[in-house]
Amino acid sequence: MLLALLLIFDQKGYLGALKDGYFRVYGTITQKLTQGVSAIKVSFGTFFIIKNLASDNARLNQQVDELSFANARLKSAQDENLALRRALNFKEGSPLDLVPVEALLLDPTGFTQTVIVDKGENYNLRVNQPIVVSPGILVGKITKIYPNSAEVTLITDPDVVINAEAVDSGAKGLIKGQHGLALAFDLITQNELIKTGDNVITSGLSEDFPRGLLIGEISSIRSTGSDLFQKAFVAPVADLRNLRFLFAVQ
């Protein structure tokens, strides 16, 4: 009955305003829903785009890190290979009888003033043997020996005393370590001429060190005419904190 009345009213045109209002409300709601759904789609699309970009960026960063690591290893290997070639060339061209050794343990702070090398008694090494790097630069001497390793005390240790001379003038004296800070060149007579910049070598006046091993360069002179002896300070030529390939002088 109700349905029949609605059909009659609709045919008479009585429901026009009602239908118009309904369509307006329905259209507005539908439009809002459509806009909301579109906005949600855009938001989700943007979210997934950002997520994919972040994932791609993380993957690229990982690839960059892997390439940096590989490049660092390659550079290290190249540097090591170059240092080894230089050391081997020095051994082949040196008049000294040399045994190649490699540093196993080194204190980079310089606090201990010692280096452990990978050969010992089984390779005919002995206590007090000089240790050098190419090209004939003195870095220390063996102070303790074991079957397959040895302890090398560096020239900057106060217990290491070296008979030395200045190359230019031939002035002779004693080199002694200053607790890793420098080398003291002492007991030089006042009639000897020394100056900053002079190279200092082993004089060969003791059995421990043969003549001609390079020690360092005079960096300063600390004495006056009233002193009994002249005293200078010498900067070691060798980089004692980055030793790797060494040689024991037989």
Long-range contacts (C-beta under 8 A, 24 or more apart in sequence): 80-244, 83-244, 83-245, 84-245, 86-134, 87-133, 87-134, 87-245, 87-247, 89-134, 90-134, 90-135, 90-136, 90-247, 91-134, 91-247, 94-135, 94-136, 96-132, 96-136, 96-210, 96-247, 96-249, 96-250, 97-249, 97-250, 98-132, 98-247, 98-248, 98-249, 98-250, 99-123, 99-124, 99-125, 99-247, 99-248, 99-250, 100-245, 100-246, 100-247, 101-125, 101-131, 101-150, 101-246, 101-247, 101-248, 102-244, 102-245, 102-246, 103-243, 103-244, 103-245, 103-246, 104-149, 106-241, 106-243, 108-241, 108-242, 109-241, 110-156, 110-180, 110-240, 110-241, 111-180, 113-153, 113-154, 113-156, 113-157, 113-177, 113-179, 113-180, 114-143, 114-151, 114-152, 114-153, 114-154, 114-157, 115-139, 115-140, 115-151, 115-152, 115-154, 115-243, 115-246, 116-149, 116-150, 116-151, 116-152, 117-149, 117-150, 117-152, 117-246, 117-248, 118-148, 118-149, 119-148, 119-149, 119-150, 119-248, 120-145, 120-146, 120-147, 120-148, 120-149, 120-150, 121-145, 121-146, 121-147, 121-148, 122-147, 122-148, 124-250, 125-150, 125-248, 128-207, 128-208, 129-248, 129-249, 129-250, 130-208, 130-209, 130-210, 130-213, 130-248, 130-249, 131-246, 131-247, 131-248, 131-249, 132-213, 132-246, 132-247, 132-249, 133-238, 133-243, 133-245, 133-246, 133-247, 134-245, 134-247, 135-214, 136-212, 136-213, 136-214, 137-213, 137-214, 137-215, 137-237, 137-238, 138-162, 138-202, 138-209, 138-213, 138-214, 138-215, 138-238, 139-236, 139-238, 139-240, 139-243, 139-246, 141-208, 141-209, 142-248, 150-248, 152-246, 154-180, 154-240, 155-183, 155-215, 155-236, 155-240, 156-180, 156-181, 156-182, 156-183, 156-236, 156-240, 162-202, 162-206, 162-208, 162-209, 162-215, 163-202, 163-203, 163-204, 163-205, 163-206, 163-209, 164-200, 164-201, 164-202, 164-203, 164-215, 165-200, 165-201, 165-203, 166-192, 166-194, 166-198, 166-199, 166-200, 166-218, 167-198, 167-199, 167-200, 167-201, 168-193, 168-195, 168-198, 168-199, 169-193, 169-194, 169-198, 171-230, 172-203, 172-205, 173-229, 173-230, 175-200, 175-215, 175-234, 178-233, 182-219, 182-233, 182-234, 182-235, 182-236, 183-215, 183-216, 183-233, 183-234, 183-235, 183-236, 184-231, 184-232, 184-233, 184-234, 185-218, 185-231, 185-232, 185-233, 185-234, 186-229, 186-231, 187-229, 188-229, 188-230, 188-231, 188-232, 189-229, 189-230, 190-225, 190-227, 190-228, 190-229, 190-230, 192-230, 194-218, 194-221, 194-230, 194-232, 195-221, 196-220, 196-221, 200-234, 210-249, 213-249
